[in-house]
Amino acid sequence: MRILFISISGNTRAFVKKMTEYAQKNRQSDSKARLVEATEVTNGNQLIEMWQPFAVFVPTYLDGGDGINSGNHEIMTNELHDTLEDNNNYRKCYGVVGSGNRNFNAQFGLTAKQYANQFGFPVIDFYELRGTSADVVRVYQHLSEFQQRFEEKN
């Protein structure tokens, strides 16, 4: 499974690393289990062109508003957003996984919801901060299912 992600505070990077390790362990007992290939999008990346199906992992960083009634302004994930637009990469994206802090209530995972709405792909799942072991297993399973459905349709 290919993943594009952006990590500001390191939480998303830590979660993706745990999921990559889980996939490797899973592969040892199941030769058909999918491995994870992750690419972190940063300001220093060259143009990234995605040729195969992938999912996006995005944290939530908002500036101003409540995210519901009084608007908001997404900050800090612009590089990932631009990468999805470049060469229409979003067309190969089968979904987004969002993260954040549940203390922010309705704003939790809002960036993932905005990406899904703008680019027309589904929200696959959410996890909080660095995620738990149970989150890793659940998200991995959901990614596998979503990718399989995407591949069958395309």
Residue pairs with C-beta under 8 A, 6 or more apart in sequence:
1 23
1 34
1 35
1 36
1 37
1 54
1 55
1 143
1 144
1 147
2 37
2 38
2 39
2 50
2 52
2 53
2 54
2 55
3 16
3 36
3 37
3 38
3 39
3 54
3 55
3 56
3 57
3 143
4 38
4 39
4 41
4 48
4 50
4 54
4 55
4 56
4 57
4 80
4 83
4 84
4 89
4 93
5 12
5 13
5 16
5 38
5 39
5 40
5 41
5 56
5 57
5 58
5 80
6 12
6 40
6 41
6 42
6 57
6 58
6 59
6 76
6 77
6 79
6 80
7 13
7 14
7 16
7 40
7 59
8 59
8 61
8 76
8 77
9 59
11 59
11 99
11 129
11 130
12 57
12 58
12 59
12 99
13 40
14 130
14 131
15 57
15 99
15 127
15 130
15 131
15 135
15 136
15 139
16 36
16 38
16 40
16 57
18 130
18 131
18 133
18 136
19 36
19 136
19 139
19 140
20 35
20 36
20 38
22 136
22 137
22 140
23 33
23 34
23 35
23 36
23 140
24 35
26 33
26 140
27 33
27 34
27 35
33 144
34 143
34 144
34 147
36 140
39 48
41 48
41 79
41 80
41 83
42 79
43 79
45 79
45 83
47 86
47 87
48 83
48 86
48 89
49 86
49 87
49 89
50 87
50 89
50 92
50 93
51 92
52 92
53 92
53 93
53 94
53 147
53 150
53 151
53 154
54 92
54 93
54 94
55 93
55 94
55 95
55 96
55 97
55 124
55 143
55 146
55 147
56 80
56 84
56 93
56 95
56 96
56 97
56 115
57 96
57 97
57 98
57 99
58 77
58 80
58 96
58 97
58 98
58 99
58 111
58 112
58 115
59 77
59 98
59 99
59 100
59 111
60 98
60 99
60 100
60 101
60 104
60 107
60 108
60 109
60 110
60 111
60 112
61 74
61 75
61 76
61 77
61 111
62 72
62 73
62 74
62 75
62 107
62 110
62 111
63 72
63 73
63 74
63 75
64 70
64 71
64 72
64 73
65 71
65 72
65 73
66 72
66 106
66 107
67 104
67 106
67 107
67 110
68 106
68 107
72 107
72 110
74 81
74 111
74 114
77 111
81 115
83 89
84 90
84 93
84 115
84 119
90 119
90 120
90 121
93 119
93 121
94 121
94 122
94 124
94 146
94 147
94 149
94 150
95 116
95 121
95 122
95 123
95 124
95 143
95 146
95 150
96 112
96 115
96 116
96 121
96 122
96 123
96 124
97 112
97 123
97 124
97 125
97 126
97 127
97 139
97 142
97 143
98 109
98 110
98 111
98 112
98 113
98 123
98 125
98 126
99 109
99 112
99 126
99 127
99 128
99 129
99 131
100 107
100 108
100 109
100 110
100 111
100 126
100 128
100 129
101 108
101 128
101 129
102 108
102 128
108 126
108 128
109 123
109 126
112 123
112 126
113 123
115 121
116 122
116 123
122 146
124 139
124 142
124 143
124 146
125 138
125 139
125 142
127 135
127 139
128 135
131 139
